[in-house]
Amino acid sequence: MSGVVHVIGAGLAGLAAATRLAAEGRRVIVHEAARMAGGRCRSYYDQQLGLTIDNGNHLLLACNHAAIGYLARIASMDALVGPQDCAFDFVDLAHDERWTLRPNAGRLPWWILAASRRVPGTKALDYLGGVRLLTAPADATVVSVLQSQSALWERMWKPVLVSALNTPLDVASARLAAAVVRESLGAGGAAARPRVPARGLGPAFIDPALAFLSARGAEIRFGARLRGLRFLEDRLISLDFGEETVTLGSEDRAIFAAPAWSALELVPDMQAPTEHCAIFNAHFAVRSPEKTPLLTGVVGGMSEWLFAFPDRLSVTISAADAFIEAAPEDIGERIWREVAPIAGLDVAQVPPMRIVKEKRATFAATPMQDALRPKAETRWRNLWLAGDWTQTGLPATIEGAIRSGERAAEFALRP
Ligand SMILES: Cc1cc2nc3c(=O)[nH]c(=O)nc-3n(C[C@H](O)[C@H](O)[C@H](O)COP(=O)(O)OP(=O)(O)OC[C@H]3O[C@@H](n4cnc5c(N)ncnc54)[C@H](O)[C@@H]3O)c2cc1C
């Protein structure tokens, strides 16, 4: 195959595809609508805070093999940090209680027999309910299969699954939840170890990928918004960028790695998720006290996960649509009142803050929306789809986006 591969979208799906293709020596042109790469996974300088922040804190797990492979390819393996053993610190605001969830490394989950490793107020038998999740039918919701009136629900399943799925759990897909649990906790604590890009998303995932592409002669066109696609019989023949039309030669191929809403607009007869859920992040410009863990799960409040970076404290709230209209200062102050005591800081000293609302952070991980996700292959022999919204078997995650990009690249590499 000697033609060019055009990649539409420089989010993680597009960058995974582009770097894979470039690594194989293919000629690649990436077309990105925005002025910067990264899509929903990006860092930027915030004038008001005087800090570089991420659009949202991102948590990965040691089992995210595609993400780790991508980081290895772009020489960014040291970007992810986290504990040697599987350990998740939690705080329950309502009961003023702290604990560390410590699953053992191996597949046999003996940790549920050790009170010091499991969630306080739970019994070993409670955890067996997780089997119902793993065997749930495709149309089941999380709440319909897990016991939602228990300490284990409030203190483990709810905080873990609402952030993994970014969807209210009464409507969220049990099958997608099971996919996450199967690959992480289900494979043993070693697989579930938390991993955080502590120096930021851009330095970890985006900047090294752009450098990798440039070094291999790939072209990256920013401000290039795809506006139309033209087809002839079973082939894509041109890409319309408004001021410019790119004609595809007989050997040329394309990977569409823009979000679902762009696919619905541009790709004929497209079926794709139509509903999305919001994520809020509150970034506080304050030095994190040394003893604050990198990551703390927060239960019994509005905050969900507290990330302690050297130059800021950042809080994530998933499935945050209920707060979309709320004034940022009100949300920020409420969150600060919850997290300042966790970090041992003065509640009265509210630091400069930035609230980032990502309205369409991920597709709503419901059984119905999951059923709308398309495969990578299209009916055109030189066009493939990628993105966290395609059929990855996972909810919308970095891992899913990267897997989808790798898969689309595999197709584009075939003779
Ligand atoms: C706040 C937040 C927190 C998150 N937290 C986590 C987490 O903790 N862990 C985790 O694993 N995942 C998390 N995610 C999800 C993760 O960020 C996404 O799944 C992933 O980044 C999606 O990558 P993508 O390439 O599929 O899509 P996108 O990042 O949306 O990339 C698509 C790209 O296409 C471009 N584009 C759009 N239209 C066009 C067009 N017409 N022409 C050309 N280009 C176009 C866009 O500008 C964009 O750059 C989070 C997401 C958000 C928003």
PDBQT file of the ligand as one rigid body, heavy atoms in Angstrom, charges set to zero:
ROOT
HETATM    1  C1  LIG A 501     -13.521  15.849  31.717  1.00  0.00    +0.000 C 
HETATM    2  C2  LIG A 501     -13.222  14.470  31.230  1.00  0.00    +0.000 A 
HETATM    3  C3  LIG A 501     -12.715  13.522  32.101  1.00  0.00    +0.000 A 
HETATM    4  C4  LIG A 501     -12.428  12.242  31.643  1.00  0.00    +0.000 A 
HETATM    5  N1  LIG A 501     -11.895  11.335  32.505  1.00  0.00    +0.000 NA
HETATM    6  C5  LIG A 501     -11.442  10.156  32.032  1.00  0.00    +0.000 A 
HETATM    7  C6  LIG A 501     -10.718   9.277  32.876  1.00  0.00    +0.000 A 
HETATM    8  O1  LIG A 501     -10.519   9.548  34.068  1.00  0.00    +0.000 OA
HETATM    9  N2  LIG A 501     -10.252   8.118  32.341  1.00  0.00    +0.000 N 
HETATM   10  C7  LIG A 501     -10.440   7.782  31.033  1.00  0.00    +0.000 A 
HETATM   11  O2  LIG A 501      -9.943   6.729  30.596  1.00  0.00    +0.000 OA
HETATM   12  N3  LIG A 501     -11.161   8.590  30.213  1.00  0.00    +0.000 NA
HETATM   13  C8  LIG A 501     -11.657   9.776  30.675  1.00  0.00    +0.000 A 
HETATM   14  N4  LIG A 501     -12.330  10.618  29.844  1.00  0.00    +0.000 N 
HETATM   15  C9  LIG A 501     -12.659  10.174  28.482  1.00  0.00    +0.000 C 
HETATM   16  C10 LIG A 501     -11.512  10.385  27.482  1.00  0.00    +0.000 C 
HETATM   17  O3  LIG A 501     -11.005  11.692  27.580  1.00  0.00    +0.000 OA
HETATM   18  C11 LIG A 501     -12.069  10.176  26.079  1.00  0.00    +0.000 C 
HETATM   19  O4  LIG A 501     -12.641   8.898  25.984  1.00  0.00    +0.000 OA
HETATM   20  C12 LIG A 501     -11.014  10.288  24.980  1.00  0.00    +0.000 C 
HETATM   21  O5  LIG A 501     -10.188  11.414  25.150  1.00  0.00    +0.000 OA
HETATM   22  C13 LIG A 501     -11.742  10.367  23.627  1.00  0.00    +0.000 C 
HETATM   23  O6  LIG A 501     -10.806  10.428  22.577  1.00  0.00    +0.000 OA
HETATM   24  P1  LIG A 501     -11.333  10.420  21.075  1.00  0.00    +0.000 P 
HETATM   25  O7  LIG A 501     -10.129  10.538  20.229  1.00  0.00    +0.000 OA
HETATM   26  O8  LIG A 501     -12.243   9.263  20.875  1.00  0.00    +0.000 OA
HETATM   27  O9  LIG A 501     -12.263  11.723  20.926  1.00  0.00    +0.000 OA
HETATM   28  P2  LIG A 501     -11.920  13.281  21.053  1.00  0.00    +0.000 P 
HETATM   29  O10 LIG A 501     -10.968  13.510  22.158  1.00  0.00    +0.000 OA
HETATM   30  O11 LIG A 501     -13.228  13.978  21.114  1.00  0.00    +0.000 OA
HETATM   31  O12 LIG A 501     -11.170  13.644  19.696  1.00  0.00    +0.000 OA
HETATM   32  C14 LIG A 501     -11.841  13.972  18.513  1.00  0.00    +0.000 C 
HETATM   33  C15 LIG A 501     -11.064  15.069  17.792  1.00  0.00    +0.000 C 
HETATM   34  O13 LIG A 501     -11.726  15.342  16.560  1.00  0.00    +0.000 OA
HETATM   35  C16 LIG A 501     -11.751  16.733  16.342  1.00  0.00    +0.000 C 
HETATM   36  N5  LIG A 501     -12.857  17.038  15.422  1.00  0.00    +0.000 N 
HETATM   37  C17 LIG A 501     -14.182  17.124  15.718  1.00  0.00    +0.000 A 
HETATM   38  N6  LIG A 501     -14.880  17.360  14.591  1.00  0.00    +0.000 NA
HETATM   39  C18 LIG A 501     -13.976  17.422  13.573  1.00  0.00    +0.000 A 
HETATM   40  C19 LIG A 501     -14.101  17.644  12.184  1.00  0.00    +0.000 A 
HETATM   41  N7  LIG A 501     -15.296  17.823  11.597  1.00  0.00    +0.000 N 
HETATM   42  N8  LIG A 501     -12.960  17.699  11.416  1.00  0.00    +0.000 NA
HETATM   43  C20 LIG A 501     -11.725  17.516  11.995  1.00  0.00    +0.000 A 
HETATM   44  N9  LIG A 501     -11.576  17.284  13.323  1.00  0.00    +0.000 NA
HETATM   45  C21 LIG A 501     -12.689  17.222  14.102  1.00  0.00    +0.000 A 
HETATM   46  C22 LIG A 501     -11.925  17.319  17.735  1.00  0.00    +0.000 C 
HETATM   47  O14 LIG A 501     -11.508  18.679  17.784  1.00  0.00    +0.000 OA
HETATM   48  C23 LIG A 501     -11.036  16.394  18.559  1.00  0.00    +0.000 C 
HETATM   49  O15 LIG A 501      -9.705  16.855  18.644  1.00  0.00    +0.000 OA
HETATM   50  C24 LIG A 501     -12.682  11.896  30.283  1.00  0.00    +0.000 A 
HETATM   51  C25 LIG A 501     -13.211  12.847  29.414  1.00  0.00    +0.000 A 
HETATM   52  C26 LIG A 501     -13.473  14.123  29.869  1.00  0.00    +0.000 A 
HETATM   53  C27 LIG A 501     -14.026  15.132  28.899  1.00  0.00    +0.000 C 
ENDROOT
TORSDOF 0
